[in-house]
Amino acid sequence: MKIVNVIGAVALSALLFACSDQESQETAASEARQSYKWKLVTSWPKNFPGLGRAPETFANYVERMSGGRLTIQVYGAGELVPGFEVFDAVSNGTAQMGHAGSYYWKGKAPAAQIFTAIPFGMNVTEMNAWIHYGGGLELWRELYKPFGVIPFAGGNTGVQMAGWFKKEINSIGDLKNLKMRMPGLGAEVLKKVGGMPVALPGGQIFTSLQTGAIDATEWVGPYNDLAFGLHKVADYYYYSGWHEPGAMLEFTVNEEAYNGLPEDLQAIIEVATRAVNQDMLDEYTARNNEALMALQDKHGVKVLPLPNDVMQALKTASLEVMQEQSEADPQFAEIYDSYRKFQRNVSRYHQLSEFEYYKNRQ
């Protein structure tokens, strides 16, 4: 009788295990068949060169890698939400994803500005290294956690231009009362030297400069500046982009939506963002060359350096701004400390490698 009971128990266990295993397989198969349709909102005009096409490239990568299980509809600025409301849309679930610049959200989290660019800070190579191998991404995600948003690096335009001006800049005094479109920490520096920063989405820059609502603007670089036709409404094009030495953009994902995906689709999102992060830099490096030649050779644009004393004054003001921001916000101070330590160490290496190479290559 006992032998019969043991045999029966073993048989029952085997049957339950088989059923459990079958249910697991059926669940996995069901997840593999399930499809997801997401919305991605951006701060850029639809399909705008570089910035606007990157989200489209991302959506295409995801659809192809997932075999159509995850499709993403991209919306340009103003199509679903205004360009400056991307973060809120992702946080509240209006859209599952966004693509923008983190410095637009300084009103929600002042430290968010660090993850786009710091004036006189790290370039694109250094920024990518800090984000992915220096602890930056962990700090970024901790900052966005209260909003239910997960950030990923989403492209970089490289060193930008200083901008377009309607008048010559010969001294730091020429920036006093100058109304200039400039976001982020660069705007705080401009304000400190007497300028008047104005927050504008990209689609409003040309008209604002044309009508005199602003006196100057920074945007990105020759590729995007030519596409906007900024040379038609401002005569002076200055370099270099002290305010954004390597402007990192971001993909943001609604945390609940992300956690609702199977692991393989989560991995696809991660890989696709890394691919687009590099692809954008490759595109800007190539296209900026072509656009700069067009601006100079075809349109007669004179490209000028900002005077040395202006750059020094801006650098001094930048250090003061970073100190003030750190004193005002402990989280800003923590993230900036990590950023600054990484920059200090990587600069020692790049002084011997990149800098020396560029100097000797000329």
N, C-alpha and C positions, 0 to 999 in steps of 0.2 A: 504493500500500500504506500509505504514511504517512497519507494522507488518510482512508483507511478506519479506521486505528487511532485517529486523532483523533476521528472521528465516533463510533466505538465507545466511546471513553473518555468523551466528553461524554454519550452516551446512558446509560452505566452510572452516571455521576455523577448525572444527572437522576433515574434510577430509584432510586438510594440515597437521594437527598434526599426524593423522594416517599414512600419507605417510612418514612424517619425522621420526616417531617412527619405521616404517617398514624399512626405509633406515638405521637407526642406528643399528637395529637388524641385517640387512643384512651385514652391515660393520663389526660388531662384529663377526658375523658368518664367514665372509670371512677371518678376521684376525686369527680366531681360526683354520681355515683350512690351512692357509699359513704355509709353512715350510721354514726353513732357514738352510743353510749349511755354517759353518764357518771353518776357519783355525786357529790353535793355534801353535805358534812356541815357542821353548824352548831353554834354554842355556845348556841343559843336553843331554847326550847320550840317544838315544831312549830306553825307558823302564828301565833306570838305577834305581837300588833299591832306594826307598825313593823319591829322587828328581825327577827322570824321570817318576816314576809311578804315582806321584800325579796328573799331568795333565791328564793322562789317566783315573784316578779315577774321576776327575772332569767331563770330557767329558761323562763318563758313567752315572754319577748322573744326568747331564743335560738332556741327551737323555731320561732316564727313567722318570724323573719328567715331562718332556714336552710331553711325549707320542710320541716321535720321531719328534716333530715339529722343534726342534733345535738340529742338529747333528754337532759335532765338530771333525775335523780331526786333530790329534796331530802330529807334526813334531819334531823330535829330532834335536839337534844342527848340522848344516851343511846339513840337508836334504832339506830345503827350503831356509834358510838364516844361516849364521854363528852364533855361540852362542852369540857373542858380538854385534850382530846387531838386536836383538829381539826388542828393544825399537823402533828403526827406522822403522822396519817392521810394527809394530802396529800403529805407528804415521802416516805413509804414506798410510796405508790401504792395504799393501801387505798381511797382515794377520789381522783378526779381534781381535785376542787375543795373549797374550804372557805369558810365565812363566819364571821368572829369579830372579836375585838378584838386588835390586835397586842400590847397590853400583857400579855396572858396568857402570852406566850412569853419573858418577861424572864429566865427561868432558862436559856434557850438562847442568847439574844442580848439583853443588857441594853438596847441601843439601840433594840430593837423598840418599847419603851414610848413613845418619842417620836412614833411614827406614829399613836398614838391621841390622846394629849393631854399637854400639859405644864401643871402648875398655874400659873395666872395667865399662860398663854401665849396663842397665837393663837385667834381665833374661827373659825367654820366658813368664812367667806369668805376669810379670810387663809390658813387651812390649805389649802384647795383651791388657792389661787393658788401657794403654796409647792410643793405636790406636783406640780402640772402645769406650772408656768412658772418655778419658782424652784430647780429641781434636786433637789427632795425625792424624786421618784419614782425617779430614777437611784440615789440613795443607798440608798433602800429596797430596790431590786432587788439592789444590790451586797451588802447585808446578808444577804439571803435566799439568794443564789446558792449558798453552800456546802451548803445543805439541799435543793437541787433544786426550789425553790419560787419562783414568780413572783407578786408582790403587785400588786393593783389597788385603788384607792380604792373602798370598797364601801358608802358611805352615811355620813351624819352626823346626829346628833340635835340639833345646836346646843347652846347653853349649857344645862347641866343644872342641876338643883336641888342644894342642899347636902346634902339627905337628910332622913330620918325618924329622930327621936330619942325615946326613952322618957322623957327628962328635959330640962328647959330648959338651954340653953347660955348662961350669962351671962358667963363669963370663959374664958380659955384653960385654966385649971385644971380646968374641967369636962370637958375632953377626956382628962384623965389617967386611965389604966387603962380607958378606954372601949373596949369590944369593938365594932368597927364593920366591917361588910362594905365593903371598899374595895380595889380592885386598883390596879396600876400605880404611877406616881410619886406619886400622891396618897397611897397607902398608906405610902410612905417618909416623906412629910411628916407624916402622922398619927403615925407611930412616933416621929419626932423631937420632937414636942411632947408625948409621953407616952401617946399612944393605943395601942391594940392592934388593928391591922388584921387582918381575917379574909378569906381568899379563899373565895368561894362562887359557884357558878354561879347564874344567875337563878332557876332552879326551886326552889332550897332557901332562898331569902331569907325568904319569909313564915313558914314553919315555924320557922326559926331565930330570927326575931324574936319569934314567938309564945311559944316555949318558953323564951326567955331565953338561948339559946346566944349571941346577940349583943344588944347594947344599942342599936344604931343601924345604919342602912344608907343608902348612896347606891345609887340604881339608875339612873334616867334622868331622868324628868320627869313631869309630871302624867298624860300619856297612858298611859305604861306603869305608873306607880305606881298609878293607879286600876285598871288591869286586874289587877294583882296584889293589890289590896285592902289595900295597906299602911296605909291610914288606919284599918283595924280593929285594928291591933296596935301602933301608935305614935301618940302624941298631938301631937307637935311636928314641924312641917314647915318646914324652913329653906331660905333662898336666900342667895346665889347659888352656882352650882357652880364654886367657885374651882379645884377639882381637875380638872374637865373642861369647859373653856370652849368646846369644839367637838370632841366626841368622834368621831373618824373611825374607821369600821369598815373591814374589809378583805375582799376576795375573794382567795383564794390559789389558784393553779393549779399542778399538778404539771408541772414543766418538760418532762419527757419526753413526757407526754400532749399538752401544748400544741404541742410541736414536731412531733408526729405528725399534726397537723391540717393540711388545706389552708389556704392563706393567707386565703381568703375567710371561713372559719370562725374563724380567729384574729381577723380584723378584727371579726367579729360579736361575739365575746366582749369585745373591747376597747370597742366602741360600747355594748354592753348594760351593762357595768359603769359606764360614764360616765353612762348614762341613770338607772340605779338610784341612783347616788351623789347625783344631784340630786333624784330622786323622793322619796327618804327624807326629805331635809330639807324638801321641800314638805309632805309628809304630817305631819311632826312640828310644823311651824309652825302648821298648821291644827288638828291634833288636840289639841295641848297647850292651846290656847285653850279649847276646849270642855271638856276634862277638868278644867282648873283651876276653871272656873265650877262644874262639878258637885261637885268636892271642897269648895269653899267654900259654895255655895248649898244643895246637897242634903245634904251630909254634915257641914257645920259645921266644916270644917278651918280652923284658924288658920295662916296663912302668915306666918312671921317672918323678919326679916333676922338674919344672924349679927352680933353686936356688932362695931363697928369695931376694937376692940383685938384681938379674936379673928382678924379678917381680916388685920390687920397682922402678928400673930405667925405666922400661917400663911404669909404672903408671905415673911417673913424666913426661915422654915424652908425654904421652897421653894427659895430662892436657894442656901441651904447644901447642900441635897440635890443640886441640879444641879451644883454645884461638886464635890461628893464623887463623884458618878457619873462626871463627866468625868475626874477624876483617876484613877479606878479602871479606866477602859476607853477606850483611844485611839479606837476606832470610835465610841463614844458621844460623845466630845469632838468628833470631826469632824462628826458629824451635827448635834449641838447647836449648834455654831458656825454652820453654815449656817442652821439654824432661827432662831437668835437674831439674826443679821444681817438676815434677811428680816423678822422681827417688828419690829425696830427701825426699819427703813425704812418698812414699811407702816403702822406706828403713827403716823408723822409725817403721812402723808397722811390717815389716818382721823381723826386729831385735828381736822383742818380740815374734813373732810367728814362722815363718819358721826356722830362724837361731837357736833359742833356742830348737825347736823340733828336728832338725837334730843333734844338739850337744848332747842332752839327749838320743836320740835313739841309739847312737853308743854303 
